[in-house]
Amino acid sequence: MAAWRVLVKVLRARYGIPLDRVYAHNWIDVKDARYCEGCALAKMAREWGE
């Protein structure tokens, strides 16, 4: 989890991505309603502000 938080911070800084543009795959391409770990990770990134 710590490595993921660093990665999100680095990628956002490098590419100038604002928090409201951090998405999970299922938020964009809703083909499958099954649980997606990326949804939880994107939500955490937005909540943590990283």
mmCIF file of the N, C-alpha and C atoms, coordinates in Angstrom:
data_MODEL
# 
_entry.id   MODEL 
# 
loop_
_atom_site.group_PDB 
_atom_site.id 
_atom_site.type_symbol 
_atom_site.label_atom_id 
_atom_site.label_alt_id 
_atom_site.label_comp_id 
_atom_site.label_asym_id 
_atom_site.label_entity_id 
_atom_site.label_seq_id 
_atom_site.pdbx_PDB_ins_code 
_atom_site.Cartn_x 
_atom_site.Cartn_y 
_atom_site.Cartn_z 
_atom_site.occupancy 
_atom_site.B_iso_or_equiv 
_atom_site.pdbx_formal_charge 
_atom_site.auth_seq_id 
_atom_site.auth_comp_id 
_atom_site.auth_asym_id 
_atom_site.auth_atom_id 
_atom_site.pdbx_PDB_model_num 
ATOM 1   N N  . MET A 1 1  ? 0.828   -1.183 0.000   1.00 0.00 ? 1  MET A N  1 
ATOM 2   C CA . MET A 1 1  ? 0.000   0.000  0.000   1.00 0.00 ? 1  MET A CA 1 
ATOM 3   C C  . MET A 1 1  ? 0.879   1.256  0.000   1.00 0.00 ? 1  MET A C  1 
ATOM 4   N N  . ALA A 1 2  ? 1.964   1.221  0.748   1.00 0.00 ? 2  ALA A N  1 
ATOM 5   C CA . ALA A 1 2  ? 2.859   2.382  0.798   1.00 0.00 ? 2  ALA A CA 1 
ATOM 6   C C  . ALA A 1 2  ? 3.470   2.651  -0.581  1.00 0.00 ? 2  ALA A C  1 
ATOM 7   N N  . ALA A 1 3  ? 3.868   1.600  -1.275  1.00 0.00 ? 3  ALA A N  1 
ATOM 8   C CA . ALA A 1 3  ? 4.458   1.749  -2.608  1.00 0.00 ? 3  ALA A CA 1 
ATOM 9   C C  . ALA A 1 3  ? 3.421   2.300  -3.594  1.00 0.00 ? 3  ALA A C  1 
ATOM 10  N N  . TRP A 1 4  ? 2.204   1.835  -3.469  1.00 0.00 ? 4  TRP A N  1 
ATOM 11  C CA . TRP A 1 4  ? 1.130   2.314  -4.342  1.00 0.00 ? 4  TRP A CA 1 
ATOM 12  C C  . TRP A 1 4  ? 0.887   3.809  -4.115  1.00 0.00 ? 4  TRP A C  1 
ATOM 13  N N  . ARG A 1 5  ? 0.904   4.243  -2.852  1.00 0.00 ? 5  ARG A N  1 
ATOM 14  C CA . ARG A 1 5  ? 0.688   5.658  -2.552  1.00 0.00 ? 5  ARG A CA 1 
ATOM 15  C C  . ARG A 1 5  ? 1.791   6.517  -3.173  1.00 0.00 ? 5  ARG A C  1 
ATOM 16  N N  . VAL A 1 6  ? 3.023   6.043  -3.115  1.00 0.00 ? 6  VAL A N  1 
ATOM 17  C CA . VAL A 1 6  ? 4.144   6.771  -3.724  1.00 0.00 ? 6  VAL A CA 1 
ATOM 18  C C  . VAL A 1 6  ? 3.965   6.815  -5.237  1.00 0.00 ? 6  VAL A C  1 
ATOM 19  N N  . LEU A 1 7  ? 3.587   5.684  -5.829  1.00 0.00 ? 7  LEU A N  1 
ATOM 20  C CA . LEU A 1 7  ? 3.390   5.620  -7.279  1.00 0.00 ? 7  LEU A CA 1 
ATOM 21  C C  . LEU A 1 7  ? 2.325   6.602  -7.739  1.00 0.00 ? 7  LEU A C  1 
ATOM 22  N N  . VAL A 1 8  ? 1.196   6.649  -7.047  1.00 0.00 ? 8  VAL A N  1 
ATOM 23  C CA . VAL A 1 8  ? 0.126   7.585  -7.412  1.00 0.00 ? 8  VAL A CA 1 
ATOM 24  C C  . VAL A 1 8  ? 0.634   9.021  -7.333  1.00 0.00 ? 8  VAL A C  1 
ATOM 25  N N  . LYS A 1 9  ? 1.354   9.327  -6.276  1.00 0.00 ? 9  LYS A N  1 
ATOM 26  C CA . LYS A 1 9  ? 1.879   10.685 -6.093  1.00 0.00 ? 9  LYS A CA 1 
ATOM 27  C C  . LYS A 1 9  ? 2.855   11.054 -7.214  1.00 0.00 ? 9  LYS A C  1 
ATOM 28  N N  . VAL A 1 10 ? 3.748   10.140 -7.553  1.00 0.00 ? 10 VAL A N  1 
ATOM 29  C CA . VAL A 1 10 ? 4.743   10.387 -8.609  1.00 0.00 ? 10 VAL A CA 1 
ATOM 30  C C  . VAL A 1 10 ? 4.060   10.558 -9.969  1.00 0.00 ? 10 VAL A C  1 
ATOM 31  N N  . LEU A 1 11 ? 3.130   9.672  -10.295 1.00 0.00 ? 11 LEU A N  1 
ATOM 32  C CA . LEU A 1 11 ? 2.464   9.758  -11.595 1.00 0.00 ? 11 LEU A CA 1 
ATOM 33  C C  . LEU A 1 11 ? 1.614   11.020 -11.715 1.00 0.00 ? 11 LEU A C  1 
ATOM 34  N N  . ARG A 1 12 ? 0.931   11.383 -10.640 1.00 0.00 ? 12 ARG A N  1 
ATOM 35  C CA . ARG A 1 12 ? 0.135   12.607 -10.675 1.00 0.00 ? 12 ARG A CA 1 
ATOM 36  C C  . ARG A 1 12 ? 1.028   13.825 -10.883 1.00 0.00 ? 12 ARG A C  1 
ATOM 37  N N  . ALA A 1 13 ? 2.160   13.867 -10.187 1.00 0.00 ? 13 ALA A N  1 
ATOM 38  C CA . ALA A 1 13 ? 3.083   14.999 -10.319 1.00 0.00 ? 13 ALA A CA 1 
ATOM 39  C C  . ALA A 1 13 ? 3.719   15.034 -11.707 1.00 0.00 ? 13 ALA A C  1 
ATOM 40  N N  . ARG A 1 14 ? 4.154   13.895 -12.196 1.00 0.00 ? 14 ARG A N  1 
ATOM 41  C CA . ARG A 1 14 ? 4.847   13.829 -13.495 1.00 0.00 ? 14 ARG A CA 1 
ATOM 42  C C  . ARG A 1 14 ? 3.940   14.252 -14.640 1.00 0.00 ? 14 ARG A C  1 
ATOM 43  N N  . TYR A 1 15 ? 2.680   13.805 -14.600 1.00 0.00 ? 15 TYR A N  1 
ATOM 44  C CA . TYR A 1 15 ? 1.773   14.064 -15.711 1.00 0.00 ? 15 TYR A CA 1 
ATOM 45  C C  . TYR A 1 15 ? 0.730   15.146 -15.417 1.00 0.00 ? 15 TYR A C  1 
ATOM 46  N N  . GLY A 1 16 ? 0.832   15.791 -14.258 1.00 0.00 ? 16 GLY A N  1 
ATOM 47  C CA . GLY A 1 16 ? -0.075  16.877 -13.921 1.00 0.00 ? 16 GLY A CA 1 
ATOM 48  C C  . GLY A 1 16 ? -1.534  16.442 -13.810 1.00 0.00 ? 16 GLY A C  1 
ATOM 49  N N  . ILE A 1 17 ? -1.757  15.299 -13.189 1.00 0.00 ? 17 ILE A N  1 
ATOM 50  C CA . ILE A 1 17 ? -3.110  14.744 -13.083 1.00 0.00 ? 17 ILE A CA 1 
ATOM 51  C C  . ILE A 1 17 ? -3.767  15.231 -11.791 1.00 0.00 ? 17 ILE A C  1 
ATOM 52  N N  . PRO A 1 18 ? -4.867  15.967 -11.896 1.00 0.00 ? 18 PRO A N  1 
ATOM 53  C CA . PRO A 1 18 ? -5.571  16.394 -10.677 1.00 0.00 ? 18 PRO A CA 1 
ATOM 54  C C  . PRO A 1 18 ? -6.319  15.219 -10.046 1.00 0.00 ? 18 PRO A C  1 
ATOM 55  N N  . LEU A 1 19 ? -6.615  15.332 -8.763  1.00 0.00 ? 19 LEU A N  1 
ATOM 56  C CA . LEU A 1 19 ? -7.287  14.246 -8.047  1.00 0.00 ? 19 LEU A CA 1 
ATOM 57  C C  . LEU A 1 19 ? -8.599  13.830 -8.698  1.00 0.00 ? 19 LEU A C  1 
ATOM 58  N N  . ASP A 1 20 ? -9.348  14.786 -9.206  1.00 0.00 ? 20 ASP A N  1 
ATOM 59  C CA . ASP A 1 20 ? -10.641 14.435 -9.786  1.00 0.00 ? 20 ASP A CA 1 
ATOM 60  C C  . ASP A 1 20 ? -10.519 13.713 -11.121 1.00 0.00 ? 20 ASP A C  1 
ATOM 61  N N  . ARG A 1 21 ? -9.287  13.525 -11.590 1.00 0.00 ? 21 ARG A N  1 
ATOM 62  C CA . ARG A 1 21 ? -9.050  12.764 -12.826 1.00 0.00 ? 21 ARG A CA 1 
ATOM 63  C C  . ARG A 1 21 ? -8.403  11.408 -12.555 1.00 0.00 ? 21 ARG A C  1 
ATOM 64  N N  . VAL A 1 22 ? -8.364  10.987 -11.310 1.00 0.00 ? 22 VAL A N  1 
ATOM 65  C CA . VAL A 1 22 ? -7.873  9.647  -10.948 1.00 0.00 ? 22 VAL A CA 1 
ATOM 66  C C  . VAL A 1 22 ? -9.070  8.709  -11.015 1.00 0.00 ? 22 VAL A C  1 
ATOM 67  N N  . TYR A 1 23 ? -9.021  7.762  -11.941 1.00 0.00 ? 23 TYR A N  1 
ATOM 68  C CA . TYR A 1 23 ? -10.139 6.855  -12.180 1.00 0.00 ? 23 TYR A CA 1 
ATOM 69  C C  . TYR A 1 23 ? -9.713  5.389  -12.066 1.00 0.00 ? 23 TYR A C  1 
ATOM 70  N N  . ALA A 1 24 ? -10.676 4.548  -11.761 1.00 0.00 ? 24 ALA A N  1 
ATOM 71  C CA . ALA A 1 24 ? -10.504 3.105  -11.864 1.00 0.00 ? 24 ALA A CA 1 
ATOM 72  C C  . ALA A 1 24 ? -11.010 2.682  -13.247 1.00 0.00 ? 24 ALA A C  1 
ATOM 73  N N  . HIS A 1 25 ? -10.529 1.552  -13.756 1.00 0.00 ? 25 HIS A N  1 
ATOM 74  C CA . HIS A 1 25 ? -10.965 1.097  -15.077 1.00 0.00 ? 25 HIS A CA 1 
ATOM 75  C C  . HIS A 1 25 ? -12.485 0.977  -15.165 1.00 0.00 ? 25 HIS A C  1 
ATOM 76  N N  . ASN A 1 26 ? -13.107 0.413  -14.147 1.00 0.00 ? 26 ASN A N  1 
ATOM 77  C CA . ASN A 1 26 ? -14.559 0.194  -14.183 1.00 0.00 ? 26 ASN A CA 1 
ATOM 78  C C  . ASN A 1 26 ? -15.349 1.498  -14.184 1.00 0.00 ? 26 ASN A C  1 
ATOM 79  N N  . TRP A 1 27 ? -14.758 2.589  -13.756 1.00 0.00 ? 27 TRP A N  1 
ATOM 80  C CA . TRP A 1 27 ? -15.469 3.864  -13.762 1.00 0.00 ? 27 TRP A CA 1 
ATOM 81  C C  . TRP A 1 27 ? -15.610 4.404  -15.181 1.00 0.00 ? 27 TRP A C  1 
ATOM 82  N N  . ILE A 1 28 ? -14.741 3.958  -16.066 1.00 0.00 ? 28 ILE A N  1 
ATOM 83  C CA . ILE A 1 28 ? -14.738 4.444  -17.440 1.00 0.00 ? 28 ILE A CA 1 
ATOM 84  C C  . ILE A 1 28 ? -15.405 3.445  -18.375 1.00 0.00 ? 28 ILE A C  1 
ATOM 85  N N  . ASP A 1 29 ? -15.066 2.177  -18.227 1.00 0.00 ? 29 ASP A N  1 
ATOM 86  C CA . ASP A 1 29 ? -15.555 1.120  -19.116 1.00 0.00 ? 29 ASP A CA 1 
ATOM 87  C C  . ASP A 1 29 ? -16.332 0.106  -18.288 1.00 0.00 ? 29 ASP A C  1 
ATOM 88  N N  . VAL A 1 30 ? -17.601 0.351  -18.082 1.00 0.00 ? 30 VAL A N  1 
ATOM 89  C CA . VAL A 1 30 ? -18.415 -0.484 -17.199 1.00 0.00 ? 30 VAL A CA 1 
ATOM 90  C C  . VAL A 1 30 ? -18.986 -1.663 -17.981 1.00 0.00 ? 30 VAL A C  1 
ATOM 91  N N  . LYS A 1 31 ? -18.137 -2.650 -18.238 1.00 0.00 ? 31 LYS A N  1 
ATOM 92  C CA . LYS A 1 31 ? -18.576 -3.862 -18.927 1.00 0.00 ? 31 LYS A CA 1 
ATOM 93  C C  . LYS A 1 31 ? -18.930 -4.958 -17.939 1.00 0.00 ? 31 LYS A C  1 
ATOM 94  N N  . ASP A 1 32 ? -18.352 -4.866 -16.748 1.00 0.00 ? 32 ASP A N  1 
ATOM 95  C CA . ASP A 1 32 ? -18.483 -5.941 -15.778 1.00 0.00 ? 32 ASP A CA 1 
ATOM 96  C C  . ASP A 1 32 ? -18.740 -5.337 -14.402 1.00 0.00 ? 32 ASP A C  1 
ATOM 97  N N  . ALA A 1 33 ? -19.809 -5.760 -13.763 1.00 0.00 ? 33 ALA A N  1 
ATOM 98  C CA . ALA A 1 33 ? -20.191 -5.189 -12.472 1.00 0.00 ? 33 ALA A CA 1 
ATOM 99  C C  . ALA A 1 33 ? -19.500 -5.872 -11.291 1.00 0.00 ? 33 ALA A C  1 
ATOM 100 N N  . ARG A 1 34 ? -18.589 -6.809 -11.564 1.00 0.00 ? 34 ARG A N  1 
ATOM 101 C CA . ARG A 1 34 ? -17.895 -7.483 -10.469 1.00 0.00 ? 34 ARG A CA 1 
ATOM 102 C C  . ARG A 1 34 ? -16.986 -6.528 -9.725  1.00 0.00 ? 34 ARG A C  1 
ATOM 103 N N  . TYR A 1 35 ? -16.594 -6.932 -8.516  1.00 0.00 ? 35 TYR A N  1 
ATOM 104 C CA . TYR A 1 35 ? -15.712 -6.111 -7.690  1.00 0.00 ? 35 TYR A CA 1 
ATOM 105 C C  . TYR A 1 35 ? -14.380 -5.881 -8.401  1.00 0.00 ? 35 TYR A C  1 
ATOM 106 N N  . CYS A 1 36 ? -13.882 -4.677 -8.281  1.00 0.00 ? 36 CYS A N  1 
ATOM 107 C CA . CYS A 1 36 ? -12.606 -4.306 -8.899  1.00 0.00 ? 36 CYS A CA 1 
ATOM 108 C C  . CYS A 1 36 ? -11.735 -3.642 -7.838  1.00 0.00 ? 36 CYS A C  1 
ATOM 109 N N  . GLU A 1 37 ? -10.547 -4.182 -7.576  1.00 0.00 ? 37 GLU A N  1 
ATOM 110 C CA . GLU A 1 37 ? -9.640  -3.585 -6.600  1.00 0.00 ? 37 GLU A CA 1 
ATOM 111 C C  . GLU A 1 37 ? -9.278  -2.164 -6.981  1.00 0.00 ? 37 GLU A C  1 
ATOM 112 N N  . GLY A 1 38 ? -9.210  -1.890 -8.264  1.00 0.00 ? 38 GLY A N  1 
ATOM 113 C CA . GLY A 1 38 ? -8.864  -0.554 -8.736  1.00 0.00 ? 38 GLY A CA 1 
ATOM 114 C C  . GLY A 1 38 ? -9.870  0.495  -8.297  1.00 0.00 ? 38 GLY A C  1 
ATOM 115 N N  . CYS A 1 39 ? -11.144 0.093  -8.159  1.00 0.00 ? 39 CYS A N  1 
ATOM 116 C CA . CYS A 1 39 ? -12.167 1.034  -7.701  1.00 0.00 ? 39 CYS A CA 1 
ATOM 117 C C  . CYS A 1 39 ? -11.846 1.503  -6.290  1.00 0.00 ? 39 CYS A C  1 
ATOM 118 N N  . ALA A 1 40 ? -11.498 0.573  -5.433  1.00 0.00 ? 40 ALA A N  1 
ATOM 119 C CA . ALA A 1 40 ? -11.151 0.923  -4.050  1.00 0.00 ? 40 ALA A CA 1 
ATOM 120 C C  . ALA A 1 40 ? -9.876  1.763  -4.006  1.00 0.00 ? 40 ALA A C  1 
ATOM 121 N N  . LEU A 1 41 ? -8.902  1.428  -4.830  1.00 0.00 ? 41 LEU A N  1 
ATOM 122 C CA . LEU A 1 41 ? -7.644  2.178  -4.847  1.00 0.00 ? 41 LEU A CA 1 
ATOM 123 C C  . LEU A 1 41 ? -7.849  3.600  -5.353  1.00 0.00 ? 41 LEU A C  1 
ATOM 124 N N  . ALA A 1 42 ? -8.626  3.767  -6.405  1.00 0.00 ? 42 ALA A N  1 
ATOM 125 C CA . ALA A 1 42 ? -8.888  5.112  -6.927  1.00 0.00 ? 42 ALA A CA 1 
ATOM 126 C C  . ALA A 1 42 ? -9.648  5.943  -5.901  1.00 0.00 ? 42 ALA A C  1 
ATOM 127 N N  . LYS A 1 43 ? -10.606 5.321  -5.229  1.00 0.00 ? 43 LYS A N  1 
ATOM 128 C CA . LYS A 1 43 ? -11.365 6.030  -4.196  1.00 0.00 ? 43 LYS A CA 1 
ATOM 129 C C  . LYS A 1 43 ? -10.442 6.464  -3.055  1.00 0.00 ? 43 LYS A C  1 
ATOM 130 N N  . MET A 1 44 ? -9.529  5.565  -2.636  1.00 0.00 ? 44 MET A N  1 
ATOM 131 C CA . MET A 1 44 ? -8.583  5.909  -1.567  1.00 0.00 ? 44 MET A CA 1 
ATOM 132 C C  . MET A 1 44 ? -7.666  7.039  -1.993  1.00 0.00 ? 44 MET A C  1 
ATOM 133 N N  . ALA A 1 45 ? -7.184  7.022  -3.245  1.00 0.00 ? 45 ALA A N  1 
ATOM 134 C CA . ALA A 1 45 ? -6.291  8.070  -3.731  1.00 0.00 ? 45 ALA A CA 1 
ATOM 135 C C  . ALA A 1 45 ? -6.983  9.424  -3.645  1.00 0.00 ? 45 ALA A C  1 
ATOM 136 N N  . ARG A 1 46 ? -8.252  9.466  -4.013  1.00 0.00 ? 46 ARG A N  1 
ATOM 137 C CA . ARG A 1 46 ? -8.987  10.729 -3.963  1.00 0.00 ? 46 ARG A CA 1 
ATOM 138 C C  . ARG A 1 46 ? -9.204  11.163 -2.525  1.00 0.00 ? 46 ARG A C  1 
ATOM 139 N N  . GLU A 1 47 ? -9.504  10.233 -1.640  1.00 0.00 ? 47 GLU A N  1 
ATOM 140 C CA . GLU A 1 47 ? -9.739  10.569 -0.234  1.00 0.00 ? 47 GLU A CA 1 
ATOM 141 C C  . GLU A 1 47 ? -8.469  11.033 0.458   1.00 0.00 ? 47 GLU A C  1 
ATOM 142 N N  . TRP A 1 48 ? -7.349  10.400 0.135   1.00 0.00 ? 48 TRP A N  1 
ATOM 143 C CA . TRP A 1 48 ? -6.070  10.745 0.770   1.00 0.00 ? 48 TRP A CA 1 
ATOM 144 C C  . TRP A 1 48 ? -5.488  12.012 0.190   1.00 0.00 ? 48 TRP A C  1 
ATOM 145 N N  . GLY A 1 49 ? -5.935  12.397 -0.979  1.00 0.00 ? 49 GLY A N  1 
ATOM 146 C CA . GLY A 1 49 ? -5.413  13.611 -1.599  1.00 0.00 ? 49 GLY A CA 1 
ATOM 147 C C  . GLY A 1 49 ? -3.996  13.453 -2.105  1.00 0.00 ? 49 GLY A C  1 
ATOM 148 N N  . GLU A 1 50 ? -3.673  12.268 -2.542  1.00 0.00 ? 50 GLU A N  1 
ATOM 149 C CA . GLU A 1 50 ? -2.309  12.019 -3.055  1.00 0.00 ? 50 GLU A CA 1 
ATOM 150 C C  . GLU A 1 50 ? -2.317  11.754 -4.523  1.00 0.00 ? 50 GLU A C  1 
# 
